[in-house]
Amino acid sequence: MAEQERMVEAILFASAEAVTLRELEARLPLGADPAEALVSLRTRYETRGVRLVRVGDAWAFRTAPDLGHLMHKETVETRKLSRAAIETLAIIAYHQPCTRAEIEEIRGVAVSRGTVDQLIELEWIRFGRRRMTPGRPVTFVVTESFLDHFGLESARDLPGLKELRAAGLLDNRPLPVGMGGPQVEEEEEDEGGGQSELFED
């Protein structure tokens, strides 16, 4: 029986998945009793770091429940933004506050809901005030998290055309109208005039 336990133990340790009794019987020598070996092994491992547990009709070694916290590993997942998300973010940063229709007009293609949702989930953009125009469309603005991530004090610190060209990020072709620099809503300075009449709180 001791030899049978060793064989069952070896099979279970080497298997990436739980092993059924039928599979054990097929691997062990003729006349072996894997069921009895499993009962004995289960008792022997009750106080060890791993336990022999039944998973449906199969058997497998698993970490003892009270030691499960030792197996946790925290990792930081780096996700790259899609080109559509980068373009959308850039348009919002340089033209805020802007509506979805304005983003689509500049990009020349429709903005998918998933793109905007991704930027909101990253907390890089948020909903701004609604425009007091037909349909009262919602606007988008960048957040403090966006400014903090890129080391900016405010959206006014975004690089202009000269800086972008100097960094090799732009060629000398003209950009679409309005892409010359950041346009920031000045809520504090605009008390009762200018853009304030275009929005509702």
N, C-alpha and C positions, 0 to 999 in steps of 0.2 A: 504493500500500500504506500509506503514511503516513496518508492520509486515512481509510482503512479502520480502521487502528489507533485513530485518534482517535474514530471513531464507536463502535467496540466498547468502548473505554475509557469513553466517555460513558454508554453503555447500562448497563455493569456498575456504574459508580459510582452511577447514579441508581436502580438496582433494589434493593429491600429484600431480595430473595431471589436465590439463585443462578439464572443464566440458561443455558438449554440452547443447544446449537449450532443446533438447529432454530429456536428463537426468535430467535437472532441473524440467521440467514439470512432469516427473514421480515421483519425490520426493516430490514436493509441493502438498498441499491440492487441491482437485478438484476445478476448477474455478479460480485458481491463474494465474497471468500473469507474468511469469518470465522475458519475453522480456522487459516489461516496467520497471520492477525492475532493470534490468541490465543497462538500459539507465540512470536511476536516480543514481544508484551507481557509474557509470562511471563518471558522472559529479561531484559527491561528492568527489571522490578520485583524481581528476585532480591535486590538489595542495598538496597532501599528500606524504608521503615517499614511499608508494606503489601505483600502478596504476592498474585499472581494464582494461585489454587488451584482444583483440580478437585474438585467435590463431587458424587460420583456421576456422572451424565451432564451435569452443569451446571458453570458456572464462576462464580467470585465473588472479590472482593477481600477479604482477611482480614488482620488485624494480624500482623506478623512475629512468630513464636513467641517470640523473645528479648525482645520488647517487651510481651508480654502482661500483665506485672505492672503496667504503667502504666495499664491499663484497669480494674483492680480498684477498687471503691469500697465502703467499709464503711458500712453504714447501721444505725441502731438502729430496730428495728421495735417500735412500741408496740401492744400487744394489750390490748384491754379484756376484763376478766373478765365472764362471763355473770352474769345475776342469780342463777342457781342456784349458781355458784361463790362469789359474794359472800356469799350466805346461808349456804352450807356453811362458808366460812371464818370468818364471824362466830360461828356456833354453836360451832365448834371452839375459837376464841379465848376465848369466854366460858364454855365448859363443859368445857374440857379437864381430864383426858383423857376423850374420849367415843368411843363406838363408832358404827359406821354405823347401827345400829338406833336409837340415841338421836338421831342427826342426823335420820333419817327421821321419828321420832316428833315432833320439834319442828317440822320443816318441813311435815309432813303429806303429803309425797310421797316417792317413792323417790329415792335418790341414785344418779346414773349413775356408772359406773366412770370415764368420761371426765372428769367434774367433779373427782373425787378425784385422778386422774392428773395433771390440769392443775395443781392446787395443789402436788402433790408435785414436778412438773417445775420449777415456779417456786421450789422449795425454801422454801415458806412453811409447809408442814406436813410432818410426818414420822410414821412409825409409832411409837406408844408401846408400853408393856408390855401384854401380854395380860391380860384380866380372868380371875380364877380363878372363873369361872362356867361353867355348861354351854355347851359349844362353844368355850370360851376365846376369845372374840372379841377381835380386835386393836383397839387404841384409836388415836386420832389426837391429836397435840399440835402447837402452833405451834413454829416454829424461831427461831433467833437472826436469820436473814435476815428473817423477818417482823417481828420486833421492831425490827431496824435500819432496815428500809424505812419503818416508821411512827414512828420516833423514840421507841421505848419502851424503858425499861430492863428491864422485865419485864411479864408479862401482867397483873400487878396494876395497872399504869398505864393499862390500857384505860379509856376514859371510861365513867362510869356513866350511869344514866337521866337525872339532872339535867343533866349535861354535854351529853348527846346532844340533849335537848329544848332546852337553851339555844342549841345550835348550829343548831337548826331541822331536825335530822335525824329527829326523832320528833314525832308529835302527842301529844295527851294521852290517847289510848286506851290501856288497859292492855295490856301485853305478855304473851306466853305465860309460864306459870309457869317460874321459873328464869332469866329473862332480865334479872334485876335488876343483875347485875354479874359480873365475872370470877370464875371458880372455878378456882383453879390447884392442881395437884397439888404438895404440899410434900414432895418426896422426901427432902430433906436433913433436915427437921425431924421427919419421921415415921419414927422408927427402931423398928420392931417393934410398931407399933400403928396404929390408924386405917385409912387406905386401903391400907397396904402389904399387908395380907392379901388384898386384892381383886385383886392383880396378881402376875405372875410375872416375874422378870428375864429 
